[in-house]
């Protein structure tokens, strides 16, 4: 997967999906700035920079590379080293400039052109990214990372057949013994297959990835989510448990994502107490104030709120949803929808209506949240019906039905998992039944039952 090559730190977004941090998560370490020894050569400093970069001491690495460039301004290795560090820090503009300097000095270096292409991709400049990847391949036709990058760029351009071919070329150029590279190539290909609607092959690609490299974190996460979306909950739990046993992540972001996703599966299975226990375990992790840590803390609080709703503890659920927004304001849309559900449970229908309205105002105009927007419209309809405003309620249900239909007809291809879970089909059935569409409602209820969802 291309995220493996964003220097193990940058996040490669394969679409506008709600799980923008699925593909690669990272945690930056605290920085300190030791002086370099007097008499160090440029070669010494470049080696020092690489070691510091590998230890994620990014600011110190930059200092080492800068000192190397003072001694040897035209050393492409120092410029590419700086490029890697800036990419790890998420500063893709500075990373691009560093790699461009490397191509100026060493115009035949495929790694330098790969770095240009990768940063162009991360800056959403697909055309120039494709040109740079092809330039790298002109110099080395077996450059696996360049084939991977080309495949990803082509997929973003909607050229799926070409993207699939490039992905296969990436695997062909990898040594059979390089199971880690082959595994990540299968993950990359899975995104293309998902985008093409070839869901069985999408799942098989992820299974190939985990078989080749049982320590491929991304592959296990995506496999667990995909199985959850298919209603194969036991297999999904097994995937997350395999991740925990094979990789045993300890840093809060890495571990939190696994626990949160596993908790989501348990909620779908109706095992609410177990889910709440996982969310509590996540909340108790030693999160830092870094934005990524706070995002996962917010998601854990959101998950706890959902589990508390299912357990009927509405007051505690409201507190959890509020804590979720405090940790990560970008989760406010889902949190306000949860608050609406909690206030409905308490019989505070006017307050519930306000909460659903707030959620609907916040949700972005994106296909990635059609299902969530549908749930909020359904909640609004439920609140209006409870208030005796039947005509307004039916209008809300109609909007919910439209949002649900859009979620079915226009799935967000950037998602790493399927959005249409058992709760979706159950809620859609309730809406259709309220609109007098009994046959369609029963069909939707049937799909919820197929996924083992009861309420």
N, C-alpha and C positions, 0 to 999 in steps of 0.2 A: 504494500500500500504506500502511496506517495508520502503519507505523513511520516513514515519511517525515515524519509530522507530530508525532512525539514529539521535536520540536525537534532533529532530526538526531542525537540522542544516546541517547535512551531506547530500550529494547528492547521491541518489541511482541510478546508471545508468543501465537501463534495455536494454542494447544493444548499438551499435555504432551510434545511430541516431544523426541527425544534431542538434536536440534540446536537447543537453546534459543536460541543466538545466530545462527540463519540469517537472520532477517529484517533485522536492522540491527546493525552493529558500530560501536564508537567507541573513541577513545583520548583521555583527558583530558590537557591540557597542564599543565605545572608552573605554580604560582600565584605571583604577586607582588602587592604592594599599594601602588601609587603614590597619593599624596595628590591630591585634586582641587584645581583652582585656586580661590583665594579669589575670591568674586564670581560663581561659576557659578550660573546660574538653574536652576530645576527642568527647564526645557526642555533646557538644555545637558546636564544630568546624565542625563536620559532618553536623549538621543541618544548620550551617552558609554556608557551601559549597554548599549544595543543594539550599538554597535560592539564593545565588549568581549565581549559574548555571542557575536557572530558570529565573533570571533577565538578563541572557546572559553576565554577568560580569565574563568572563571565567578565566582570569588570577588571579583575586581575589579568585575565587573558588578553583583554583589549590593551591593557597597559604594556604587556609583554610584546604584543605584535607591533604596537606603536614604536616602542624602543627599537625593535628589529628594523623597522622601516626608516628610522633615523640613521641607522648604520648602513642599510642596504635598501634604498627607496624603490628599486626596480626588482625586488624579489616577489614573484607572483605568489609564492607560498604564504608569505605574510599577508598579502592582500586577500587571498582566499581564506586564510585563517580568520581575519577580521570579518569577512563575509559570513562565515559560519557562526561566529559569536553574535553578530547583529541579528542574524536570522533566529538564533535561539532566544534572543531578547525580544523578538517580534518587531524589530525595526527593519522592515524589508526595504525601505528606501535606501538606508545607509548600507545595508547588505548588498543591494544591487550596485551601488556606486563602487563598493570594494571589489566585487567580481568584475565589473566593467574595467576597472584599473588592471585587474589580472589579465583580461583578454587583450588589453592594449599592449601589455608587456609580453604576453605569451599567446598570440592569436591562434596558435594551433593546439592549445591545451583543452581537451574536451571537458575536463572537470570545471574549468573556468566558465565555459559556455553553458554547462549544466547549471551552475550557480546563477548565471544571468537568467536562464529560462525559468528556474524554480521561483526566483523572486518576482519575475514578471507575472508568473501564474498567481502568486500570493497577492500581487497588486492588481489582479483581475485584468491584466493585459494579455489576453489569450493569444492573439495573433503573433505578437513579438515573442511570447513564451514558446509557441510552436516553432518559430524560426530558429530560436536559440537551441532548442532541443535537437532540431534537425541538423544544425551546424555541428553540434557535439557528435551526432551520429555519422556525419560525413568523415570525421576524424577517426572515429572508432565505432564501427558498425555493430560491435558486440558490447557496447556500453549499456549494461542492464538498466542502470538508473535513468539514463536518457530515454530508453524505450518506455520505462514506467511513466516518466513525466509526459512524454508524448501521448501515451494512452490516456492519461488523466485529462490533459488539455483537450484532446479530441472528444472525450466524453462530455466535457463541459460545453463544447461546441455543438453537441447533439449529433456528432458523427460516430454513432455507436459501433457500426460495423468496423470502421477503421480503428477505433479505440480498442475493440476486442482483438483485432489482428496485432496491434502494437503490444498489447498485453501478452499475447502468446509469444511474440518475438522476444519480449523481456525474459520469459521463462526459458526459451530456447537458448538464450545467450548466457544463462546462469549455469554454473557447474552443478552437476547432479548432487555433489556432496554439500552444496550450499543450501541446505534445507531451510535456513532462516530466510534467505532471499526468495526462494521458491514459495515459501509460505506467504510472505507478504505480497508476492505477485498474485497469488490466488485471492487474497483479500481485495486487492486493487480490482481484479477482474470481477469480483462479486458485485461491486458497485455498478459496473457497466451492465451486467446481467440483470440486476434489479431494475435499472433504468429502462431496460428493454422489455420488462415484464416477464422475464424468463425465471420465475420464482423458484422452481425446483432446481434449476442449474445454479441459481444464486445460493441456495442452501448448500448444494453439493460443493460449491467452490469454498465456502467457509469450512465445511467439514474436511476438505482436502488440506486447507491451511492449518487447522488444528492438528491433523494427523502428522503433517510434515514437521511442524514445530509446536509441540505442546506448550511452549512458553510464549506463544504469540498472543499477547494481551488483547490487542484489537480484535483478532479473530474470535476469541472466546466471547468477548463482549457482544460482538455483532451476531454471533451464532445464538447466544442466549436470547437476545432480543428478537431475532427472526423466529425462533421456535416459539417464543411467547406470543408473537403476532399470529402464528398459525394455530394457537390454542394447544400446543404440545407442551404443557406446563411442566410435566415431570422431566422431559428431556431438557427443557430450558433451565430448570433448577440444576440438573446434572451438569450442564455446561458451565454455569456460574461456580458450582462447587469444584469442577475440574480446574477452573482458573485459580480459585483460591488455593487448591492443593499443589498445582504445578508451578505457580508463580509466587504465591503468598505475598501479595503487595502489602507494604506497610505504610508508605507515605499517604497522608490523608486523601489527596485527590484520587490516586489510583485505587485505594481500598474503598473509598466512599462510593465511587461509581458502581463497583461490583455489588456492594451491600444495598444500594438504592435500587438498582435494577432487580436484584433478587427479591427485595421487598415488594416491588411492583408485581412480580409474578405471584407471590404469596397472596397479595390482595385479590388478584384475578381468580385465585383458587378459593377465596373465601377464608383464608387462614390469617385473620386480621391480627390476632394477638402475636403470632410469630412475626408478621410483617412489622408490627410496632416495635418488637424487640430489636429487629435489625436496624430500624430507623434510629432508635435510641442508641444503639451501638455506634452508629455513624455520627450522631450528634456529639457523642462523648469523645470522638477523636480529637487529637490535638491540632485543631485547625489554626492556621496563621491568619493574619489580616490581609494576605494576598487575595486579589479578586477571585482567582480560581477556587481557592479554598472556601471563600465566602459563598460562592455560587453553589458548591456542593453542600455546604451547611444549610443554605436556603432550601435546596431540593430535599434534603433529609427532613427538615421541618415541615415542608409541604407534604411529604410522604407520611409523616406521623399524623398530620392533620387529617389526611384521607383515611388512614386506619382508624383514627379516633371517631370520625364520622360513622364508619361502618360499625363500630362498637357502640354507637349511640351516646358517646360522651361529647356532646356538642360544645359545651363551654370550653373544655380542654382543646377541642379541635380549633375553635376560634383563636385561642392563644397561640397555637402552633402556626396557624396561617399568618398571623401578625408577625411572629418571629421570622417566618420565612421571608416576608417582605423587608424586614429590617436587615437581614443578612444579605439579600440580593433583590434590589428593587425591580430588576427585570422579570422577576417571577410574580409580579403584582397581579397580572391578568388571571393566572390560574389561582392565585391566593384569594383574590376577590370572589372568584366563582365558588371556591371552597367556603368562603365566609357566607356567601349566599345560601349554600346548602346547609351550613350550620345554623343559620338564623331560621331557615325553614324548619329544621328539626326542633327548634325552640318555640316555634309558633309565632315568631316575630316577622310577619309577612311583609310589612312595609319596609323594614330594615333589609330584609332579604332582597326585595325588589331593587332597592338602592345599590346593594352589593352587586347584583347581576348587571345592572346598568353600568356600574363602574367598570366591571370586567369587559363588557362589550365595547366600551369607549377605548379601552386600553389595547385590546387584541389587535395586532397588526393586520393589515389587509394582505394576507398571504395565504396561499393554499395550504401551508403547513399547519394552520390552526383552524381549518374548517370544522373538524370534529369538535375541538374545544369550544369554538364559537357556537356550534349547534347545541352543546350541553348548556351553555350560558343562556341561549334563547329558550331552551326547554325549561330551565330553572325560572326564568322570567315568567314564562307561561304558567308554571305551577303556582308561583306567588300571586299572579293576577287572578287565577282561578280561585285560590284560597280567599282572596279579597272580594270575590263576587263579581269581578270585572271580566265576564265570560268572553265578550266580543274581543276585548284587548288580548285576552289569553290566547284565543284562536289565532289572532294575527301573529303573536309571538311563536306559537307552535308552527305556523306556516313558515316563518323565518328559520326556525330550527330545522324543519324538513328540508328547506333549500340548502342550508349549510351542510346537513348530513348527506344530501345527494351530491353536493360538490366534493365532499370528502371521498365519496365512493368513485365518482366519475373523474376527479382530478387529483389523484393521490400525489402527495409531495414526493417526488422521486429522490429528493436529497435525504430523506429519512433513512436512518440505519435500521429501522424496524417498521413493522406494519402499524398504521394508526388505528385500524378498525378492530378493536378488541371486544370482549364480551359486553362490557359496559356500554360501548358505542351502540351495539345492535339492540341491547335492551332499551336504552333511552330512545333510540329511533322508533322502536316498536310502540313505546308509550305515546310518543308524539303522533305517530300515524293513527293509532287507535283514537286519540283525542280528536283527530281530524275526520274521523268516521271512515278511515281506510282500513277496514278490518282485515282483508286478505293480505295486504302488504304488511300490516302490523304483525300478523301471525308468522309471515315469512321471516321478518326481522327477529321476532322472538325465537324462532326456530334456529337461526344462526347463533344467537346468544346461547341457547341450550347446547348446540353442537360444540361450542367452545367451553362448555362446562360452567357457564355463568348463571348464577341464580341470585335473586335479590328478594 
